[in-house]
Amino acid sequence: MSSKTLCNIVRIAVIAVAGCGFIACYYLPSYGSEIANNNPEFAHCYIPWLVFLWLAAAPCFAFLVLIWKVSTAIKNETVFSFQTARIIKACAMILFGNAAFFFIGNIVFMLLGMNHPSVLLLSIIIDVFGLSLAVLIAVLSRYLTKAAALQEEADGTI
C-alpha cells in the first residue's frame, strides 16, 4: 500500500471513531436524562455523571487529534522520526491517564452510592482495553525512537 492510501485509511478511521464519540457524547446525556426523569431517586446522579463522562471523553478526542498528526507523518513518509515517536508516546500517556481517571472516577461514584456494580464491572473491562492499547502504543513509541535513531545514523553515513 502506498503512503497516501495508508494515510487515508488512518484518517477515515479517526473520522469514524470521532463520529461515534460525538454520537455517544450526544446520546448518553439524553439517555441519562430519561433515566433521571423516570427514576427521581437517580436524578442527583445525572449532572455528576454527565460531567465525569465528558471529562473522560475529552482526552479521547485529543488522542484522535494526535493520531491525525501521525497520519500526516505517514503521508509525508516521516514516520521514523523522533517527533512522531514523541507524538505516539503522548498518545500512550493520554490513554494511561484516561484509564486511571475513568477507573478512579467509577470507584468514587461507587463509594458515593452513585454507581451500580455492573457499571463498575463494565468500566473495568473498558479500562483493561484502554490500558492494553496504551501498552501497545508505548511499545510502538519505543521502537519508533530506535528506528529514528537508526535512520538518523544511516542518513549520516550516506
Phi and psi restraints in degrees (value plus and minus 20) as a CYANA .aco file:
   2 SER   PHI     -99.2   -59.2
   2 SER   PSI     142.7   182.7
   3 SER   PHI     -82.2   -42.2
   3 SER   PSI     -57.5   -17.5
   4 LYS   PHI     -85.1   -45.1
   4 LYS   PSI     -61.0   -21.0
   5 THR   PHI     -84.6   -44.6
   5 THR   PSI     -65.2   -25.2
   6 LEU   PHI     -81.8   -41.8
   6 LEU   PSI     -61.6   -21.6
   7 CYS   PHI     -80.0   -40.0
   7 CYS   PSI     -65.1   -25.1
   8 ASN   PHI     -84.7   -44.7
   8 ASN   PSI     -57.8   -17.8
   9 ILE   PHI     -84.1   -44.1
   9 ILE   PSI     -64.9   -24.9
  10 VAL   PHI     -82.7   -42.7
  10 VAL   PSI     -63.2   -23.2
  11 ARG   PHI     -86.4   -46.4
  11 ARG   PSI     -58.0   -18.0
  12 ILE   PHI     -83.0   -43.0
  12 ILE   PSI     -61.6   -21.6
  13 ALA   PHI     -83.7   -43.7
  13 ALA   PSI     -62.2   -22.2
  14 VAL   PHI     -82.4   -42.4
  14 VAL   PSI     -64.1   -24.1
  15 ILE   PHI     -84.0   -44.0
  15 ILE   PSI     -60.6   -20.6
  16 ALA   PHI     -84.1   -44.1
  16 ALA   PSI     -64.9   -24.9
  17 VAL   PHI     -87.1   -47.1
  17 VAL   PSI     -60.7   -20.7
  18 ALA   PHI     -82.9   -42.9
  18 ALA   PSI     -60.9   -20.9
  19 GLY   PHI     -81.5   -41.5
  19 GLY   PSI     -64.6   -24.6
  20 CYS   PHI     -82.8   -42.8
  20 CYS   PSI     -58.5   -18.5
  21 GLY   PHI     -84.7   -44.7
  21 GLY   PSI     -62.8   -22.8
  22 PHE   PHI     -85.7   -45.7
  22 PHE   PSI     -59.4   -19.4
  23 ILE   PHI     -82.5   -42.5
  23 ILE   PSI     -63.8   -23.8
  24 ALA   PHI     -84.3   -44.3
  24 ALA   PSI     -60.6   -20.6
  25 CYS   PHI     -87.4   -47.4
  25 CYS   PSI     -43.3    -3.3
  26 TYR   PHI    -107.7   -67.7
  26 TYR   PSI     -63.1   -23.1
  27 TYR   PHI     -92.6   -52.6
  27 TYR   PSI     -64.0   -24.0
  28 LEU   PHI     -79.6   -39.6
  28 LEU   PSI     -62.8   -22.8
  29 PRO   PHI     -81.6   -41.6
  29 PRO   PSI     -58.8   -18.8
  30 SER   PHI     -89.6   -49.6
  30 SER   PSI     -56.1   -16.1
  31 TYR   PHI     -85.8   -45.8
  31 TYR   PSI     -63.7   -23.7
  32 GLY   PHI     -84.4   -44.4
  32 GLY   PSI     -58.7   -18.7
  33 SER   PHI     -82.8   -42.8
  33 SER   PSI     -60.9   -20.9
  34 GLU   PHI     -83.6   -43.6
  34 GLU   PSI     -61.3   -21.3
  35 ILE   PHI     -83.3   -43.3
  35 ILE   PSI     -64.4   -24.4
  36 ALA   PHI     -84.4   -44.4
  36 ALA   PSI     -58.1   -18.1
  37 ASN   PHI     -90.1   -50.1
  37 ASN   PSI     -58.4   -18.4
  38 ASN   PHI    -100.6   -60.6
  38 ASN   PSI     -42.4    -2.4
  39 ASN   PHI    -151.2  -111.2
  39 ASN   PSI      67.9   107.9
  40 PRO   PHI     -78.5   -38.5
  40 PRO   PSI     -42.7    -2.7
  41 GLU   PHI     -88.8   -48.8
  41 GLU   PSI     -35.6     4.4
  42 PHE   PHI    -122.6   -82.6
  42 PHE   PSI     -19.7    20.3
  43 ALA   PHI     -80.4   -40.4
  43 ALA   PSI     -53.9   -13.9
  44 HIS   PHI     -89.6   -49.6
  44 HIS   PSI     -34.7     5.3
  45 CYS   PHI    -107.8   -67.8
  45 CYS   PSI     -37.1     2.9
  46 TYR   PHI     -81.3   -41.3
  46 TYR   PSI     -76.2   -36.2
  47 ILE   PHI     -84.6   -44.6
  47 ILE   PSI     -66.4   -26.4
  48 PRO   PHI     -79.5   -39.5
  48 PRO   PSI     -61.3   -21.3
  49 TRP   PHI     -87.4   -47.4
  49 TRP   PSI     -58.4   -18.4
  50 LEU   PHI     -81.8   -41.8
  50 LEU   PSI     -67.5   -27.5
  51 VAL   PHI     -82.9   -42.9
  51 VAL   PSI     -64.2   -24.2
  52 PHE   PHI     -80.3   -40.3
  52 PHE   PSI     -66.4   -26.4
  53 LEU   PHI     -87.6   -47.6
  53 LEU   PSI     -57.1   -17.1
  54 TRP   PHI     -87.8   -47.8
  54 TRP   PSI     -58.7   -18.7
  55 LEU   PHI     -85.6   -45.6
  55 LEU   PSI     -54.1   -14.1
  56 ALA   PHI     -94.6   -54.6
  56 ALA   PSI     -47.7    -7.7
  57 ALA   PHI     -99.1   -59.1
  57 ALA   PSI     -51.1   -11.1
  58 ALA   PHI     -76.7   -36.7
  58 ALA   PSI     -66.5   -26.5
  59 PRO   PHI     -83.6   -43.6
  59 PRO   PSI     -47.4    -7.4
  60 CYS   PHI     -84.5   -44.5
  60 CYS   PSI     -58.5   -18.5
  61 PHE   PHI     -92.0   -52.0
  61 PHE   PSI     -54.2   -14.2
  62 ALA   PHI     -83.7   -43.7
  62 ALA   PSI     -59.7   -19.7
  63 PHE   PHI     -78.2   -38.2
  63 PHE   PSI     -64.0   -24.0
  64 LEU   PHI     -85.1   -45.1
  64 LEU   PSI     -56.0   -16.0
  65 VAL   PHI     -82.5   -42.5
  65 VAL   PSI     -62.0   -22.0
  66 LEU   PHI     -86.9   -46.9
  66 LEU   PSI     -58.4   -18.4
  67 ILE   PHI     -84.8   -44.8
  67 ILE   PSI     -54.9   -14.9
  68 TRP   PHI     -81.1   -41.1
  68 TRP   PSI     -60.0   -20.0
  69 LYS   PHI     -83.8   -43.8
  69 LYS   PSI     -57.4   -17.4
  70 VAL   PHI     -85.7   -45.7
  70 VAL   PSI     -56.3   -16.3
  71 SER   PHI     -83.5   -43.5
  71 SER   PSI     -53.2   -13.2
  72 THR   PHI     -85.6   -45.6
  72 THR   PSI     -59.1   -19.1
  73 ALA   PHI     -85.3   -45.3
  73 ALA   PSI     -56.0   -16.0
  74 ILE   PHI     -83.7   -43.7
  74 ILE   PSI     -65.2   -25.2
  75 LYS   PHI     -81.3   -41.3
  75 LYS   PSI     -61.2   -21.2
  76 ASN   PHI    -105.2   -65.2
  76 ASN   PSI     -20.1    19.9
  77 GLU   PHI      36.4    76.4
  77 GLU   PSI      22.5    62.5
  78 THR   PHI    -139.3   -99.3
  78 THR   PSI      14.9    54.9
  79 VAL   PHI     -86.3   -46.3
  79 VAL   PSI     -59.6   -19.6
  80 PHE   PHI    -105.5   -65.5
  80 PHE   PSI      47.8    87.8
  81 SER   PHI    -155.1  -115.1
  81 SER   PSI     139.5   179.5
  82 PHE   PHI     -86.6   -46.6
  82 PHE   PSI     -51.9   -11.9
  83 GLN   PHI     -85.0   -45.0
  83 GLN   PSI     -64.4   -24.4
  84 THR   PHI     -85.2   -45.2
  84 THR   PSI     -59.5   -19.5
  85 ALA   PHI     -82.0   -42.0
  85 ALA   PSI     -58.8   -18.8
  86 ARG   PHI     -86.3   -46.3
  86 ARG   PSI     -58.7   -18.7
  87 ILE   PHI     -84.4   -44.4
  87 ILE   PSI     -64.2   -24.2
  88 ILE   PHI     -84.3   -44.3
  88 ILE   PSI     -58.8   -18.8
  89 LYS   PHI     -84.7   -44.7
  89 LYS   PSI     -59.9   -19.9
  90 ALA   PHI     -82.5   -42.5
  90 ALA   PSI     -57.5   -17.5
  91 CYS   PHI     -80.4   -40.4
  91 CYS   PSI     -64.0   -24.0
  92 ALA   PHI     -83.0   -43.0
  92 ALA   PSI     -62.8   -22.8
  93 MET   PHI     -84.7   -44.7
  93 MET   PSI     -58.2   -18.2
  94 ILE   PHI     -80.8   -40.8
  94 ILE   PSI     -65.5   -25.5
  95 LEU   PHI     -86.0   -46.0
  95 LEU   PSI     -62.1   -22.1
  96 PHE   PHI     -79.6   -39.6
  96 PHE   PSI     -68.7   -28.7
  97 GLY   PHI     -84.4   -44.4
  97 GLY   PSI     -60.7   -20.7
  98 ASN   PHI     -88.8   -48.8
  98 ASN   PSI     -58.8   -18.8
  99 ALA   PHI     -83.4   -43.4
  99 ALA   PSI     -62.1   -22.1
 100 ALA   PHI     -84.1   -44.1
 100 ALA   PSI     -65.2   -25.2
 101 PHE   PHI     -79.7   -39.7
 101 PHE   PSI     -64.9   -24.9
 102 PHE   PHI     -85.1   -45.1
 102 PHE   PSI     -61.6   -21.6
 103 PHE   PHI     -86.9   -46.9
 103 PHE   PSI     -68.9   -28.9
 104 ILE   PHI     -83.3   -43.3
 104 ILE   PSI     -60.8   -20.8
 105 GLY   PHI     -80.1   -40.1
 105 GLY   PSI     -62.5   -22.5
 106 ASN   PHI     -86.9   -46.9
 106 ASN   PSI     -57.3   -17.3
 107 ILE   PHI     -84.6   -44.6
 107 ILE   PSI     -64.6   -24.6
 108 VAL   PHI     -80.5   -40.5
 108 VAL   PSI     -66.1   -26.1
 109 PHE   PHI     -83.3   -43.3
 109 PHE   PSI     -54.2   -14.2
 110 MET   PHI     -85.7   -45.7
 110 MET   PSI     -63.4   -23.4
 111 LEU   PHI     -87.2   -47.2
 111 LEU   PSI     -48.9    -8.9
 112 LEU   PHI    -104.0   -64.0
 112 LEU   PSI     -22.5    17.5
 113 GLY   PHI      56.7    96.7
 113 GLY   PSI       3.0    43.0
 114 MET   PHI    -131.4   -91.4
 114 MET   PSI      -2.5    37.5
 115 ASN   PHI    -160.6  -120.6
 115 ASN   PSI     127.9   167.9
 116 HIS   PHI    -119.5   -79.5
 116 HIS   PSI     125.7   165.7
 117 PRO   PHI     -76.3   -36.3
 117 PRO   PSI     -53.7   -13.7
 118 SER   PHI     -88.2   -48.2
 118 SER   PSI     -53.2   -13.2
 119 VAL   PHI     -88.2   -48.2
 119 VAL   PSI     -59.6   -19.6
 120 LEU   PHI     -82.5   -42.5
 120 LEU   PSI     -62.5   -22.5
 121 LEU   PHI     -82.6   -42.6
 121 LEU   PSI     -64.1   -24.1
 122 LEU   PHI     -82.4   -42.4
 122 LEU   PSI     -59.0   -19.0
 123 SER   PHI     -86.4   -46.4
 123 SER   PSI     -53.9   -13.9
 124 ILE   PHI     -85.5   -45.5
 124 ILE   PSI     -60.3   -20.3
 125 ILE   PHI     -82.9   -42.9
 125 ILE   PSI     -62.9   -22.9
 126 ILE   PHI     -83.7   -43.7
 126 ILE   PSI     -60.9   -20.9
 127 ASP   PHI     -83.8   -43.8
 127 ASP   PSI     -62.2   -22.2
 128 VAL   PHI     -82.4   -42.4
 128 VAL   PSI     -62.1   -22.1
 129 PHE   PHI     -81.4   -41.4
 129 PHE   PSI     -67.3   -27.3
 130 GLY   PHI     -82.3   -42.3
 130 GLY   PSI     -62.3   -22.3
 131 LEU   PHI     -86.7   -46.7
 131 LEU   PSI     -59.4   -19.4
 132 SER   PHI     -82.3   -42.3
 132 SER   PSI     -64.0   -24.0
 133 LEU   PHI     -84.0   -44.0
 133 LEU   PSI     -60.1   -20.1
 134 ALA   PHI     -83.2   -43.2
 134 ALA   PSI     -60.4   -20.4
 135 VAL   PHI     -84.5   -44.5
 135 VAL   PSI     -64.9   -24.9
 136 LEU   PHI     -81.2   -41.2
 136 LEU   PSI     -60.9   -20.9
 137 ILE   PHI     -89.8   -49.8
 137 ILE   PSI     -56.0   -16.0
 138 ALA   PHI     -85.2   -45.2
 138 ALA   PSI     -59.9   -19.9
 139 VAL   PHI     -83.5   -43.5
 139 VAL   PSI     -63.8   -23.8
 140 LEU   PHI     -78.6   -38.6
 140 LEU   PSI     -61.7   -21.7
 141 SER   PHI     -81.3   -41.3
 141 SER   PSI     -62.6   -22.6
 142 ARG   PHI     -80.7   -40.7
 142 ARG   PSI     -66.1   -26.1
 143 TYR   PHI     -94.5   -54.5
 143 TYR   PSI     -47.8    -7.8
 144 LEU   PHI     -86.6   -46.6
 144 LEU   PSI     -57.4   -17.4
 145 THR   PHI     -82.9   -42.9
 145 THR   PSI     -64.4   -24.4
 146 LYS   PHI     -84.9   -44.9
 146 LYS   PSI     -61.3   -21.3
 147 ALA   PHI     -84.6   -44.6
 147 ALA   PSI     -58.5   -18.5
 148 ALA   PHI     -84.4   -44.4
 148 ALA   PSI     -60.0   -20.0
 149 ALA   PHI     -85.1   -45.1
 149 ALA   PSI     -61.9   -21.9
 150 LEU   PHI     -84.7   -44.7
 150 LEU   PSI     -61.5   -21.5
 151 GLN   PHI     -85.7   -45.7
 151 GLN   PSI     -60.3   -20.3
 152 GLU   PHI     -84.7   -44.7
 152 GLU   PSI     -59.2   -19.2
 153 GLU   PHI     -86.4   -46.4
 153 GLU   PSI     -62.7   -22.7
 154 ALA   PHI     -86.2   -46.2
 154 ALA   PSI     -58.7   -18.7
 155 ASP   PHI     -84.3   -44.3
 155 ASP   PSI     -52.4   -12.4
 156 GLY   PHI     -92.6   -52.6
 156 GLY   PSI     -44.4    -4.4
 157 THR   PHI    -110.5   -70.5
 157 THR   PSI     -29.8    10.2
